[in-house]
């Protein structure tokens, strides 16, 4: 509501590049930051638990990534799916990468994967007809629930 009412100031700059010195940041919704990747909750999710996973280094194209960064990204996608399955028990996932503004990338200059948990009949006609999203849990509660597992993940990297 703070955003809708105009009470929340929009951050300037890249959301993936904030709080680089921290392994997590609740205000920035950063669940995990390692040497190669950053994982955060999407502030404007399509579904509860919607994650964004990006290289820690500001890079806009797959060709800009090193082999180690590419491998780390896919490993974090794999781990993130396991954590979301544990806590949210989704029936499936949409996992995608939009490259370039024309492809739908809201932040076209910093490559990032979307991981969207899905449940049978989770959005039915609402999103299609009215572009309304139903999120059953406040994002702060989701953050608090997921944070311990993502912080444990950093310890294993």
C-alpha positions, -999 to 999 in steps of 0.1 A, spaced: 0 0 0 29 24 7 39 21 -30 4 25 -43 -3 55 -21 31 71 -31 45 69 4 74 47 -6 103 62 -25 115 43 -55 151 32 -54 173 46 -81 197 22 -98 198 -15 -101 179 -36 -75 205 -64 -79 234 -41 -72 222 -27 -38 236 -40 -5 266 -57 -21 283 -59 12 255 -79 29 245 -116 26 209 -105 30 188 -74 32 152 -74 42 144 -39 29 159 -49 -5 142 -84 -2 177 -99 -8 176 -135 6 211 -144 -4 242 -129 -20 273 -150 -28 304 -141 -47 286 -150 -80 249 -146 -75 221 -127 -57 187 -140 -50 157 -118 -40 120 -119 -37 102 -100 -65 86 -69 -50 58 -71 -75 53 -109 -77 31 -129 -101 27 -154 -73 38 -160 -36 75 -168 -35 84 -153 -69 122 -151 -69 147 -133 -90 182 -148 -94 209 -127 -110 246 -127 -114 262 -106 -87 282 -88 -114 261 -63 -135 257 -82 -169 229 -79 -194 236 -108 -218 243 -145 -214 275 -140 -235 287 -115 -208 288 -142 -182 318 -163 -173 314 -201 -173 316 -200 -134 289 -174 -133 266 -194 -156 271 -225 -136 265 -207 -103 233 -192 -117 219 -226 -127 230 -241 -94 211 -214 -75 180 -219 -96 182 -256 -87 186 -249 -50 159 -222 -50 134 -246 -65 141 -271 -37 137 -244 -10 104 -232 -25 91 -268 -27 100 -273 9 82 -242 22 54 -235 -3 46 -270 -18 38 -257 -53 24 -280 -80 49 -266 -105 71 -237 -115 75 -212 -143 113 -205 -147 123 -180 -172 148 -154 -185 138 -123 -205 167 -109 -225 161 -74 -237 133 -49 -231 114 -61 -261 113 -96 -246 98 -82 -214 129 -76 -193 120 -49 -168 157 -45 -160 172 -52 -194 208 -43 -184 211 -69 -155 203 -104 -166 180 -123 -141 159 -155 -139 124 -155 -126 113 -185 -106 75 -184 -101 59 -211 -80 25 -223 -94 -4 -241 -79 -34 -258 -96 -60 -231 -102 -38 -204 -85 -48 -175 -107 -76 -188 -128 -93 -159 -147 -81 -131 -125 -48 -123 -141 -61 -127 -177 -93 -106 -173 -82 -79 -149 -45 -82 -145 -51 -89 -108 -28 -111 -88 -38 -129 -57 -9 -133 -32 -20 -152 0 9 -142 22 25 -108 29 60 -106 13 76 -99 47 63 -132 60 75 -150 29 110 -134 33 112 -144 70 101 -180 62 127 -184 33 156 -165 48 171 -192 70 173 -217 42 189 -192 18 214 -182 44 223 -218 50 228 -222 13 255 -195 13 274 -215 39 277 -244 15 290 -224 -15 
